[in-house]
Amino acid sequence: MNKVKENIHFSSFFTPKDIICNVPYKDRDDVIKEILRTLAYNRGIGNVDEVFNAVIEREEGFSTVLSDGVAMPHARLTGIKDIIVGIATSEKGIIFTEENRPVNLVVLILTPKDKPSLYLQVLSSLSKALMEDSIVASISSLKSTEEVWKFFNRKNLNLPDYICAGDIMHPNPVFLTEHQTLKDAIDLFVNKNLQDLAVIDKDGDLIGVVTAFELLKVCLPDYILWMDDLSPIINFEPFSHILQNESSTWLAEIMSHDFAIVNEDAPAIMVAQEITKKNTRQAYVVRDKKLVGVITLQQFLNKVLRE
């Protein structure tokens, strides 16, 4: 992925002139337009309407509202060479979506289209600094643009050298333990619409994976896989044995030990490599062997190429 130079600080991407304190608007679109008009005047970003449409198109595809009262709308543009950031604060709150509570801090990020990882690198840097509601409230209460800029400048907000698995993963993946049964796996496959399930041991270490594909292989005798003509056994009931024994078949007996696995701090390029090498749909993310997340192929493509 795109590596950035070391020690690039988030505050270097904007100035106090690119900040709007206590923006008078409460609507998402009005706030985004106001930030873009400010950036057009200060940074020459080009046609405001075109950039606005790009931001809203991405916003409609997925919400950029974080759970801590922060929104980080974003667009990738062809006409810029580096990140451009505009910020708006609001003590009363800005309505971004009907599903989320009003946000008090909007960080609008414009990145070059040929540097897809930069947005995620900025997001990784900011999310660690804005985790608590009290911090966002403190920023939104500041009265001057200089104070807001100084707040970010004081924080340790250097961009990471690269995007890692922890920045892309979905935390809290669904899993089963080695002492659960095939019945438990089938129930999750059916009820949760899953095709792969992680298996952990009593210490929480990832030790295997059960897939729907492997389940079918368990159901079908080997000789059936080599038969071109199934007419002689058309009435064969290959699943009856499984149904009779699903509650007494332990996952440890059928799980696979060949699966895509990466450490939490592994570069995103390693995630892509592992998924490709294993020819699988997802990679599991571990921290000291403990399962902490999962990255599906769809999620990887969306994060790196679309968000």
N, C-alpha and C positions, 0 to 999 in steps of 0.2 A: 504494500500500500504506500501511498505518498508519505514519505518521511519529511518532517519539517526540521528546520535548523534548531539546534538545542537552545534553550533559554529564551524562546520567543514568548513574551508575556501577552496575555489576553488584552491588557489595557493599551497595547501598541496598535491595535486595530481601530481605535476610535479616539476622539478628543472630547473635551467638554462641550464643544459646539455640536456634537452629534448626539447629545442627550437632551431629552425633554423631561423636565421635572413636573410632576403632578399634571399630566396631560389632561385637558378639559373633557376629552371624549370618554364615553363608557362602552362604545361599540368597537368590536375587533377591527372591522374594515376601516373605520375612521382613524383609529390609532395607527394602523399600518400605513395608511396614506400619509398621515402627518409625519411619521418617521421618514418615509421615502422622500417626501418633499424637502425635509431637512437635509437628507443625504444628497439629494439632487443639487441643492444649493451649495453645500459644503464640499461634496466629493465628486460631483459630476457623474452620477451613475447612469445618466441617459434618460430615456423615456419613462417617466414615472408610471404611466398607465400600463405599459408593457411589463415592467418589473412587478407592479402590484398584481397583475393577473397571474404572473408566474408564482408569486408567493401564495396567493389564494388557491391556485390549482393544487399546489403541494399541501396546503393546509386542509383542503377538502379531502385529500386522499388519506391523510392521517393527522390526528390532532397533535400539535406540538406543545400542548399544555402539560407541564409537569405537576406532580402531586403537591408540590410545595408552593403553589401560588405564582409560578413562573411560566411564561410562554416564550418559546424560542422559534418563531416563524423563520422560514429559510427559503432561499431560492439559489439555484446554480445558474450563473450567467456566463455568456460567451464574451461579453465586452469588458470584463475586468481581469486583472492579473493577480490580485491579492484579496484577502478577506476584507470586507467592509462591514462595520457593525454600527447599528443605531439602537439607542436605548430610550425607553419611555417608562416613567414610574407613575403610579396612581395610588393615593391613599384610600380612595373610595372603592377602587376595583374596576376592572375592565372585563366585560362579558365576552369570552372567546367562544365557548360552546355552552349549550344548554345542560350538558352532562356534568360539567366541572364548575366549581365555585369560581367567582371572579378572581382574576389575577392582579397582582400589584406591581409586577415587573415584567416588561416585554423586552426581550433581547432579540432584535432582528439581525439575521446573519446572511450576508450575500457572499457566495464563494465562487471562484472560477470553475467553470464546468469541467475543465480538464484536471481538476484536483479534487476528486470525489470524497476523499477521506477528511478533508479539512474541517468540514462541519462536525463530523463525529469527534474529531480531536478537540475542537472548541467545546462541544457538548460534554465530553469527558472531563475537561478541565473545570467547567462551570458547575456541573452537577455535584461535584465534591465540595464546592464552596457554598452552595445554596441549598443544602439539605434541610435546614431548619427554618420553620416559618418565621421565627424571631429575626433571622438574618434578613429575609425578604422584607419584613415589616420595617426593619431599621433602614434599609435602602430607600424604601418608598417614602419614608418620613423626612429624608434629607431635602433641604430647601434649595440647594444650588447645584448646578451641573458640575461644578468643580469638586464639590463634596462627593458626588456620586462617582466621578472618575477616580478620585483619590481612594475611595473605598475599594474599588476593584484593583487599583494599582498597588495597594498595600497587601492584598491577598497573594498567597503563593499560587498564582494561576498561570504558571508556565505550561504551554501546550505539551502533551506527551509526544515522544519521538515518533510513535506510531499507534494505530488503533489495535487494541488487543481483543482477545476473545471475550474478556469481561465487559467490554464496551458494547458488544453486539449481542451477547447471549440473552436468552429469556431465563430469568431466575426462577427458582422453585419448580423444577420440572417434575412431572409425574413419575413415580418410581414404585417398585415393589421390592420386598426383601427376599433373600434367598430361601427363606422358610415358608413363603407363601406358595400357593398352588397354581397349577395351570388354569383352574377355574377363575382365580382372581385376575389372571392376565386376560382371559377371554372376555370377562365382564368389562374390563377397561377398554379393550380393543373395540368392543361393541358400543358401550355407553359413552365413551369419551372420543370416539372416532380417531383412535390412535393406531399407528402401525408399528411403532417401536416403543419398547418399554425398558428403562434402565433397571438393573437389579443391583441392590447394595447389600453389604453384610451388616452384622450387628454394630460395627463401628462407623457405619456410614460410608465406607469405601466402595467405590464403584467396581464391581467384579464381573459384570456381564450384561448382556442385552437379550431380550426376548423379542422377536419380530413376528408379525403376522405371517410372513413368508415361511419362517422356520416352523410355525405352527402347522401350516399346510403340509410341510414335509414330514412332520411327526404323524399326521393323520394318514398319509398315503404310503403304503409299502413301496420299497425301492423298485420292485419289478414293474409296478404300474407306470413309473416314470419312463420306462424303456419300451413300453408297448405302443405300437402305432395303431392297432385295432383294439378298441376297448369293448366291442360288442359282446364278447364272451362273458364279461363281468359287468354288464351294464346295470345289473341290479345289486351290485356289491355296495355295502354300506360302510365306507371307510371311516365314517365319523362316529359310528356306534361305540367303538372301543374307547375313543377319547371321551365321549359323554359318560361312559361308565366309570372312567378312571380319572376324570379331570380334578376331582377333589383330593385325590391321593397321589397325584403326580407333582413333585416338587419342582420349582423353577430351576433349582440347581442342577436338575437332571437334564434339562432341555435348553438352557440358555447358551448363547454363543459368547465366546471370549474374543471374537474377532470383530471389532467395532471401531468407529472413529472417536478418538479421545484427544483432547488438548488441555494444556494447563491454562488457568485463568489469565495469565500474563503473556500467553503466546501471541505473536503477531497475527493479524487477520489473514495475512497471506498464508500462514501455516494452517489456518482453519480451512481455507480453500483447498490447499494441498491435501490435507487429511481426508476431506469429504470426497475429493476426486480419486485419491488412491484407493480408498475403501469402496468406491462406487456406491455410496449410500446417500440417504436423504438428510442426514443430520449428524452433527458431532456433539459429543458430550463434553462438558467443561468441568474440570476438577481443580480443587485447591488442596494440596497435600493429600491427594487420592480421594478426598471427599467430593461427592457430586454437588455442584453449586449451580449448574445451568445447562442449557441445551441450545444449540444453534441449528435451526433447520436451514436447508438450502434456500427456501423461499425467503426466510428472514435475512439470511446473509445477503442475497441479491438485493432485497429491498433496502437494507441498511446502507450498503456500500454504493449502490447504483441509483437509488431513488430518493432516499431521505436526505 
